[in-house]
Amino acid sequence: MVEQYNTSFNLEAEHYLSAKKLEEARRSGVKLIGADYDGTLYDKKEPPYDDHLRVIRLVDEVSRADVDFAIISARNTTLHVPFRELASAYSQEAGRPLTLWTSGGNGMNLSRVTFSAEGQKVEPIFTNFITPDQAELIVFIFDQMFHELGIEPDARNVAFFKAFLDRDLPEDLVPRPHRQLVERYGGRYFAEAVKVTTVLPTSKEQQAECIGYLRQRLEGFGFNIGWGGIAFADVSRRMLDANGKPIDGKVLVLETILARSNFAREQVTTFGDAPNGNDMGLLGFPKSFTNAQSFNKNGLESPPFMLKIKDSPVGTIHEAIRYLTS
């Protein structure tokens, strides 16, 4: 086994090699861009990259270069609802259709979505579906957790979910039984086709306590507990291969697209901001790039390759994608 090292001790070499690898990827030709969303294509704290429309324009540029684009996000409904609304308006104003692959819940679903003057066409490819009964069980455990630990969820994020439930939510993202289940909880929980989310307390210490509680009680039922160090915890069904080993959802998304499109692995270029987190599989492809500046990997020549940050981390990703497809 190759001994891992931390890239922060080798920045100059990492940045040099990344530029070289990006040029090689451009010369060899790209047929598919696969990218994480938050922290990669979008950042609500980093203007001007706090605008979904900027991402939509980038997707359109890539599409017009005859390259497919796949957005593979941890978020699902809370991203795809506003994104679809904006993409529909953009397509109509531009006077041309826009097609892309979309995935949420860290690879728990995959759709091919086309926006045009006729409206939206959503072609579901796969969904790692949580049944209404499973959603009921998860919500029951959430309720038990707050009661037994004697804590309350963050009020601001509860208000966010409560307001979101007032929107027109597509059935492919939020089936009616799932919506009816959580409406009675006033925004504490949010159930989607592929995951059920609880708002956590504001305190990091209490958040960690909640995650420990949920893992102890739900992992035995075949669920994954997702937590990014923020006041939300996502519960999704664990995906296993034929040998019973866990499947990385983001990898499954890309492999599914490659198989359906008859692309080779060498024709996909991927981008993410969490190489030691939920983008690990996504950034394991041969032509993978990250805006993270400190992470562990197997060696200098191993992906992902570290982009040198220019104006901003997300802006650096946008620039790299434009360079690849120009």
C-alpha positions in Angstrom: 0.0 0.0 0.0 1.3 3.5 -0.9 1.8 5.7 2.1 -0.5 8.6 2.1 0.7 12.2 2.4 -0.9 15.5 3.0 -1.0 17.8 -0.1 -0.4 21.0 2.0 3.2 20.1 2.3 3.7 19.9 -1.5 1.6 22.8 -2.8 3.9 24.0 -5.6 4.3 20.5 -7.1 0.6 19.8 -6.7 -0.4 23.0 -8.5 2.1 22.4 -11.3 0.9 18.9 -11.9 -2.7 19.9 -11.8 -2.2 22.5 -14.5 -0.4 19.8 -16.6 -3.2 17.3 -16.0 -5.9 19.8 -16.9 -4.1 20.5 -20.2 -3.9 16.8 -20.9 -7.6 16.3 -20.2 -8.4 19.2 -22.6 -6.2 17.8 -25.4 -7.6 14.2 -25.0 -11.2 15.4 -25.1 -13.9 15.5 -22.5 -17.4 14.1 -23.0 -18.8 14.4 -19.5 -18.2 16.9 -16.6 -19.3 15.5 -13.2 -19.3 18.0 -10.4 -20.4 18.4 -6.8 -22.5 21.5 -6.1 -22.0 23.3 -2.8 -18.4 24.4 -2.4 -17.6 23.4 -6.0 -20.0 25.1 -8.4 -21.9 27.3 -5.9 -21.2 28.9 -2.5 -23.9 31.0 -0.8 -21.1 32.8 1.1 -19.0 33.6 -1.9 -20.4 36.3 -4.3 -20.8 36.2 -7.2 -20.9 32.4 -7.0 -23.9 32.5 -4.7 -26.2 32.6 -7.7 -27.7 29.4 -9.2 -28.1 31.2 -12.5 -24.3 31.5 -12.8 -24.1 27.7 -12.6 -26.9 27.4 -15.2 -25.0 29.6 -17.6 -21.9 27.4 -17.1 -23.9 24.2 -17.8 -25.3 25.8 -20.9 -21.8 26.8 -22.1 -20.6 23.2 -21.6 -23.6 21.7 -23.3 -23.1 23.9 -26.3 -19.6 22.5 -26.5 -21.2 19.0 -26.9 -20.1 17.9 -23.4 -22.6 16.4 -21.0 -22.9 17.9 -17.5 -23.8 16.1 -14.3 -24.5 17.9 -11.0 -24.1 15.4 -8.2 -25.0 17.1 -4.9 -25.6 16.2 -1.3 -28.7 18.4 -1.5 -31.8 17.1 -3.3 -35.1 18.9 -3.2 -33.8 22.1 -1.6 -31.4 22.5 -4.6 -33.4 21.0 -7.5 -36.6 23.0 -6.9 -35.1 26.5 -7.2 -32.6 25.2 -9.8 -35.4 23.8 -12.0 -37.4 27.0 -11.8 -34.4 29.1 -12.8 -33.2 26.7 -15.6 -36.7 26.7 -17.1 -36.8 30.5 -17.2 -33.2 30.6 -18.6 -34.0 28.1 -21.4 -37.1 30.0 -22.5 -35.3 33.3 -22.5 -32.3 31.8 -24.4 -34.7 30.2 -26.9 -32.9 26.8 -26.8 -33.3 23.7 -24.7 -30.9 22.8 -21.9 -30.3 19.2 -20.9 -28.2 17.9 -17.9 -27.9 15.0 -15.5 -28.9 15.7 -11.9 -28.4 13.7 -8.7 -29.1 14.4 -5.1 -28.5 12.9 -1.7 -24.9 12.1 -2.6 -25.9 9.9 -5.5 -29.2 8.4 -4.2 -31.0 9.2 -7.4 -30.3 10.2 -11.0 -32.4 11.9 -13.6 -31.8 13.4 -17.0 -33.7 16.7 -17.1 -34.4 18.8 -20.2 -35.7 22.4 -20.0 -37.3 23.9 -23.1 -40.1 26.2 -24.3 -42.5 23.2 -23.7 -41.5 23.0 -20.0 -39.5 20.5 -18.0 -39.0 16.9 -19.0 -37.7 14.8 -16.1 -36.5 11.3 -17.1 -35.8 9.3 -13.9 -32.9 6.9 -14.3 -32.8 5.4 -10.7 -34.0 6.2 -7.2 -32.8 4.7 -4.0 -36.3 5.0 -2.6 -37.2 5.4 1.0 -40.7 3.9 1.5 -43.3 5.7 3.5 -43.0 3.1 6.3 -39.2 3.6 6.4 -39.8 7.3 6.6 -42.2 6.8 9.5 -39.6 4.8 11.3 -36.9 7.4 10.8 -39.2 10.2 12.0 -40.1 8.2 15.0 -36.4 7.8 15.9 -35.9 11.5 15.4 -38.7 12.2 17.9 -37.3 9.8 20.4 -33.9 11.4 20.1 -35.1 14.9 20.9 -37.2 13.6 23.8 -34.5 11.4 25.3 -31.6 13.9 24.9 -33.8 16.8 26.1 -32.7 19.1 23.3 -34.4 21.2 20.5 -33.6 21.7 16.8 -32.3 25.0 15.6 -35.3 27.4 15.2 -34.0 29.2 12.1 -33.5 26.0 10.1 -36.9 24.7 11.3 -38.4 27.9 9.9 -36.6 27.3 6.6 -38.0 23.8 6.2 -41.5 25.0 7.2 -41.4 27.7 4.5 -40.1 25.2 2.0 -43.0 22.9 2.6 -45.3 25.7 1.4 -43.8 25.5 -2.1 -45.0 23.5 -5.0 -42.7 20.4 -4.7 -42.4 17.9 -7.6 -43.6 14.4 -6.9 -40.4 12.8 -8.2 -38.5 14.6 -5.4 -41.1 14.6 -2.6 -43.8 12.0 -3.0 -47.2 12.9 -1.4 -47.0 10.4 1.5 -43.6 11.7 2.5 -44.9 15.3 2.4 -48.0 14.4 4.4 -45.8 12.7 7.0 -43.6 15.7 7.8 -46.2 18.5 7.4 -47.5 17.8 10.9 -44.0 18.4 12.5 -43.8 22.1 11.5 -40.5 22.0 9.8 -38.5 19.9 12.2 -38.2 17.1 9.6 -38.2 16.9 5.9 -38.9 13.7 4.0 -37.9 13.2 0.3 -37.9 10.2 -2.0 -34.3 9.4 -1.2 -33.7 10.8 2.3 -35.2 12.0 5.5 -33.7 15.0 7.2 -33.9 16.3 10.7 -32.8 19.8 11.9 -30.2 19.5 14.6 -29.5 21.8 17.5 -27.2 24.8 17.0 -24.5 23.5 19.3 -21.8 21.4 17.6 -21.5 19.3 20.8 -25.2 18.5 20.7 -25.1 17.9 17.0 -22.4 15.3 17.5 -24.4 13.7 20.3 -27.4 13.5 17.9 -25.3 11.8 15.2 -24.1 9.2 17.6 -27.7 8.5 18.7 -28.9 8.2 15.2 -26.1 5.9 14.1 -26.6 3.6 17.0 -30.3 3.3 16.3 -30.6 3.5 12.5 -27.5 1.9 11.0 -28.7 -1.5 12.0 -31.8 -1.0 9.8 -29.6 -0.5 6.8 -29.5 3.3 6.8 -26.7 5.8 6.4 -26.4 8.9 8.5 -25.0 11.9 6.7 -23.7 14.9 8.6 -21.5 17.6 7.2 -20.8 19.3 10.6 -23.9 21.6 10.2 -27.3 21.7 11.8 -28.9 19.0 9.6 -28.6 15.2 9.5 -29.7 13.1 6.5 -30.8 9.5 6.6 -30.8 7.5 3.4 -30.9 3.8 2.5 -27.5 2.1 2.3 -26.7 0.9 -1.2 -24.8 -2.5 -1.4 -23.3 -4.3 -4.3 -23.8 -8.0 -5.1 -21.1 -8.9 -2.5 -22.8 -6.9 0.2 -20.2 -4.1 0.1 -21.3 -0.4 0.3 -21.6 1.5 -3.0 -20.5 5.1 -3.3 -23.6 6.8 -4.7 -21.6 9.5 -6.6 -19.5 6.8 -8.3 -22.7 4.9 -9.2 -24.1 8.0 -10.8 -21.1 8.5 -13.0 -20.8 4.9 -13.9 -24.5 4.8 -14.9 -24.1 7.8 -17.1 -21.0 6.4 -18.7 -22.7 3.1 -19.5 -25.8 4.7 -20.9 -23.8 7.2 -23.0 -21.1 4.8 -24.1 -18.4 7.0 -22.7 -15.1 5.7 -21.3 -13.8 6.6 -17.8 -11.0 8.6 -19.5 -13.7 10.9 -21.1 -15.1 12.1 -17.8 -13.6 14.9 -15.7 -14.8 15.4 -12.2 -14.7 18.3 -9.7 -15.3 18.5 -6.0 -14.3 20.2 -2.8 -14.3 17.3 -0.3 -11.7 14.8 -1.4 -11.5 13.2 2.0 -15.3 13.5 2.5 -18.4 12.8 0.5 -16.5 13.6 -2.8 -13.9 10.8 -2.3 -15.4 8.5 -4.8 -16.3 11.3 -7.3 -12.6 12.4 -7.1 -11.2 9.0 -7.6 -11.6 9.1 -11.4 -8.4 9.4 -13.4 -9.1 13.0 -14.4 -10.4 14.5 -11.1 -9.7 18.0 -9.8 -10.4 19.8 -6.5 -10.2 23.3 -5.0 -9.3 21.8 -1.6 -5.8 22.8 -0.6 -5.1 20.3 2.2 -6.1 16.7 2.0 -4.6 13.2 2.1 -4.1 11.0 -0.9 -1.8 8.2 -2.0 0.8 10.3 -3.8 1.5 13.3 -6.0 0.5 11.4 -9.2 -2.8 10.1 -7.7 -6.1 11.9 -8.3 -7.6 14.3 -7.3 -5.3 17.0 -8.6 -5.2 20.2 -6.7 -6.1 23.4 -8.6 -4.3 26.5 -7.7 -6.8 29.0 -6.3 -7.0 32.3 -8.1 -9.7 34.7 -7.2 -11.9 32.2 -5.3 -12.2 28.4 -4.7 -15.5 28.1 -6.6 -14.4 30.6 -9.3 -11.3 28.4 -9.9 -13.5 25.4 -10.6 -15.6 27.5 -13.1 -12.5 28.7 -14.9 -11.1 25.1 -15.1 -14.4 23.8 -16.6 -14.5 26.6 -19.1 -10.9 25.9 -20.1 -11.6 22.2 -20.6 -14.5 22.8 -22.9 -13.4 25.9 -24.8 
